[in-house]
Amino acid sequence: MTQPTMIRRVGPVRPLLTTALRLAAARVPVLPLRAGKVPFGNCPGCRDNACGGRPVMKAAGICACPRVCHGWAAATTNPAVISSPAWAPAWRTAAAVAYHPGGAGLTVVDLDDADAIAWARASLPATRTVATTRGEHWIYRGVMGSSNGVRPGIDIKSKMQYARYLGPGTGCLADLPDAVRALAVRQPRPARTAHTPMAAGLARGGACPHRTPAYLERGIAMAEQRITSAASAVHATVYRTFLAVLSTHGRCGCLTDAHITRLFTAAQTKGESARHCTEAWTNARTAMGM
């Protein structure tokens, strides 16, 4: 099939597009990544939630935007979409092909360094392995929730996440083991008294302002909106937003992992990596003396 002129005349586009179409034919949802291993940001029509918002909305079919501007949720197996004029500008500047593991029925255990690889070899069943720049992707058959930092140097990518396609890898796919599912189960935190964030705040004479859940919910929603509305300086906006959330809600013990995940998700829809989110959150906590 003859490719559109705008795609054919750019050298790097053809192999990326060919790879994407081949993966799509194997029912693996794909999307282009720009330099830095990050997805393309919202187009003008979807910016500021004009389309109805989050990537999950697009995945559910609510956003009808034809562009590749909703991160992992833009991934598709439809060859007409992948090679369409709407995706052509992204392919012209794309640096890699990514895929949505959960959409392909897969889970990727992303091992970032030699220590993580050594742990996996000693703890997890062998499966298909793909070499990365710094480590390895171990790919299993099965779907689970994605989670970052489950162990030092280890992320899990499945639902609502994307992974770079780095080749077919070696070995045979194994079923997703309980050992990987267990990695994402957060252990209950030990009970603390005088040293809890809430107790520390009250000890200074402060009072928890979250008398109703609506106060905290409104604050998190406003923070999400601030991040997704950023038209430039996304790194700085994410950090300042994290700092603002912590300054208002960080010392009374009301913030939960679910709230933090919402903020990280908003940042990642703007192209921030999970690692950058973690670093920004850590730096904001440090700045607040937490």
C-alpha positions in Angstrom: 0.0 0.0 0.0 1.4 3.4 -1.0 2.1 5.6 2.0 1.0 9.3 2.0 3.6 11.7 0.6 4.0 13.5 3.9 5.1 10.2 5.6 7.1 8.7 2.7 9.5 11.6 2.4 10.8 11.5 6.0 13.4 8.8 6.4 12.9 7.7 10.0 9.1 7.5 9.7 8.9 4.5 7.5 10.6 1.9 9.8 8.7 3.2 12.8 5.4 3.1 11.0 6.1 -0.3 9.6 6.9 -1.6 13.1 3.7 0.0 14.5 1.5 -1.6 11.8 3.1 -5.0 12.3 2.5 -4.8 16.0 -1.1 -3.6 15.4 -1.7 -6.6 13.1 -0.7 -8.8 16.1 -3.3 -7.0 18.2 -0.8 -5.0 20.2 -2.1 -1.4 20.6 0.6 1.1 19.6 1.4 4.8 19.7 4.5 6.9 18.7 6.8 8.4 21.4 8.8 11.6 21.1 12.4 12.0 22.2 12.8 11.3 25.9 10.5 8.2 25.8 7.5 10.4 26.4 4.1 10.5 24.6 2.9 13.5 22.6 1.0 16.1 24.6 -2.6 17.2 24.2 -3.6 18.9 20.9 -5.3 22.3 21.1 -8.7 20.7 20.8 -8.1 18.5 23.9 -6.1 21.0 26.0 -7.7 22.2 29.2 -10.1 19.3 29.3 -11.9 20.7 26.3 -12.6 17.2 25.0 -13.9 15.8 28.3 -10.6 15.1 29.8 -8.5 12.3 31.0 -7.0 9.5 28.9 -9.4 7.0 30.4 -12.2 9.0 28.8 -10.6 8.6 25.4 -10.1 4.9 26.0 -13.8 4.7 26.8 -14.7 6.3 23.5 -15.8 9.7 25.0 -13.0 11.7 23.3 -13.3 11.5 19.5 -10.1 13.3 18.8 -8.3 11.5 16.0 -4.8 12.7 17.1 -2.3 10.8 19.2 -2.5 13.2 22.1 -3.7 11.2 25.1 -0.7 9.1 26.0 -1.3 5.4 26.6 -5.0 5.8 25.9 -4.3 6.8 22.3 -2.8 3.4 21.6 -4.7 1.5 18.9 -4.6 -1.5 16.7 -6.5 0.2 13.9 -4.1 0.5 10.9 -6.3 3.3 9.3 -5.7 5.4 12.4 -2.0 4.6 12.8 -1.3 5.6 9.2 -3.8 8.5 9.1 -3.0 12.1 8.3 -4.0 13.0 11.9 -1.1 10.9 13.2 1.4 11.9 10.5 2.8 14.9 12.3 3.6 12.7 15.3 5.3 10.1 13.2 7.4 12.8 11.5 9.1 13.7 14.9 8.6 10.4 16.7 11.7 8.7 18.2 10.2 5.3 19.0 7.2 3.1 19.0 5.4 2.3 22.3 2.6 -0.1 23.1 -0.1 -0.4 25.8 0.8 -3.7 27.6 -2.6 -4.0 29.3 -4.4 -3.6 26.0 -2.4 -6.5 24.6 -3.1 -8.7 27.6 0.4 -8.3 28.9 2.4 -7.1 31.9 5.9 -5.7 31.7 8.2 -5.9 34.6 10.7 -3.0 33.9 14.1 -3.8 35.5 16.3 -0.7 35.5 19.6 -2.0 36.6 21.8 -5.0 37.3 20.6 -5.4 40.9 17.0 -5.5 39.8 17.8 -8.0 37.1 19.6 -10.2 39.6 16.6 -10.1 41.9 14.2 -11.0 39.1 16.3 -14.0 38.1 16.3 -15.3 41.6 12.6 -14.5 42.4 10.5 -14.7 39.2 9.8 -17.4 36.7 11.6 -17.1 33.3 9.6 -15.5 30.5 10.2 -13.4 27.4 13.0 -10.9 28.0 13.8 -7.7 26.1 17.0 -5.8 26.6 16.6 -2.1 27.4 19.1 0.8 27.5 19.9 0.1 31.2 18.3 -3.2 32.0 15.6 -5.5 30.8 11.8 -5.9 30.3 10.4 -9.1 31.5 7.0 -9.7 29.7 4.3 -11.9 31.1 0.9 -13.0 29.7 -1.8 -11.4 31.9 -3.0 -8.0 33.0 -2.7 -6.2 36.3 -2.6 -2.6 37.7 0.5 -0.7 36.9 2.8 0.5 39.7 6.1 2.3 39.9 8.9 1.7 42.3 7.6 -1.6 43.7 11.2 -2.4 44.5 14.4 -0.4 43.9 14.8 -0.1 40.1 11.5 -2.0 39.3 8.3 -0.7 37.8 5.3 -2.7 36.6 3.6 -1.6 33.4 0.3 -3.1 32.3 -3.1 -1.2 32.7 -3.0 2.5 31.9 0.7 2.6 31.0 2.9 2.3 28.0 6.2 0.6 27.3 8.7 1.2 24.6 8.9 -1.5 21.9 12.5 -2.6 21.7 12.1 -5.8 19.7 10.6 -9.2 20.0 13.0 -10.3 22.8 14.0 -13.9 23.6 12.3 -16.7 25.4 8.7 -17.8 25.7 5.9 -15.9 27.3 5.0 -17.2 30.8 1.7 -16.6 32.6 1.7 -13.7 35.0 2.9 -15.1 38.4 1.6 -14.3 41.8 5.0 -13.1 42.7 4.6 -10.2 40.3 1.1 -9.4 41.5 2.4 -9.4 45.1 4.9 -6.7 44.2 2.1 -4.2 43.7 0.4 -4.9 47.0 1.2 -2.2 49.4 2.0 -3.4 52.8 -0.1 -1.7 55.6 1.9 1.0 57.3 2.7 0.5 61.0 0.5 2.5 63.3 2.3 5.7 64.5 1.2 8.2 67.1 3.3 11.3 67.9 5.2 11.2 64.7 2.3 11.1 62.2 1.9 14.1 59.9 -1.4 15.0 61.6 0.0 14.8 65.1 2.9 17.0 64.0 0.6 19.6 62.6 -1.6 19.7 65.6 1.4 19.9 67.9 2.1 23.3 66.4 -1.4 24.5 67.1 -2.7 23.8 63.6 -6.1 22.3 62.9 -7.1 19.9 60.2 -9.1 21.9 57.6 -10.6 18.9 56.0 -13.8 18.8 57.9 -15.6 17.4 54.9 -14.1 15.2 52.0 -15.2 17.9 49.6 -12.4 20.3 50.7 -9.6 17.8 49.9 -11.3 16.6 46.8 -11.6 20.2 45.5 -7.9 20.8 46.2 -6.8 17.7 44.3 -9.1 18.4 41.4 -7.7 22.0 41.1 -4.2 20.6 41.2 -5.0 18.1 38.4 -6.5 21.0 36.4 -3.5 23.2 36.9 -1.1 20.4 35.6 -3.3 19.4 32.6 -3.7 23.1 31.6 0.0 23.8 31.4 0.8 24.9 27.9 4.6 25.2 28.6 7.1 24.7 31.4 5.4 21.5 32.4 8.3 20.3 34.7 8.1 23.5 36.7 4.3 23.5 36.8 4.3 19.9 38.1 6.8 20.8 40.9 5.0 23.9 41.9 1.7 22.1 42.0 3.1 19.3 44.1 4.6 21.9 46.5 1.2 23.7 46.7 -0.6 20.4 47.5 1.8 19.5 50.2 1.8 22.9 51.8 -2.0 22.8 52.1 -2.7 19.1 52.6 0.6 17.5 53.5 0.8 17.9 57.3 -2.6 16.7 58.5 -2.5 13.1 57.4 -5.4 13.3 54.9 -3.4 12.7 51.7 -3.6 9.1 50.5 -1.8 7.1 47.9 -4.9 7.4 45.7 -4.6 11.2 45.8 -0.9 11.1 44.9 -1.6 8.7 42.1 -4.1 11.1 40.6 -1.5 13.9 40.6 1.1 11.6 39.0 -1.4 10.5 36.4 -2.2 14.1 35.5 1.6 14.8 35.1 2.1 11.8 32.9 -0.6 12.8 30.6 1.4 16.0 29.9 4.5 13.9 29.0 6.2 13.6 32.4 7.8 10.2 33.1 7.1 8.3 36.3 10.6 8.9 37.4 10.3 12.7 37.0 7.0 12.6 39.0 8.7 10.8 41.8 11.7 13.2 41.8 9.4 16.2 41.8 7.3 14.8 44.6 10.5 14.0 46.7 11.9 17.5 46.0 8.7 19.1 47.1 8.6 17.1 50.3 12.2 18.0 51.0 11.4 21.7 50.4 8.5 21.4 52.9 10.8 19.7 55.4 8.8 16.5 55.3 
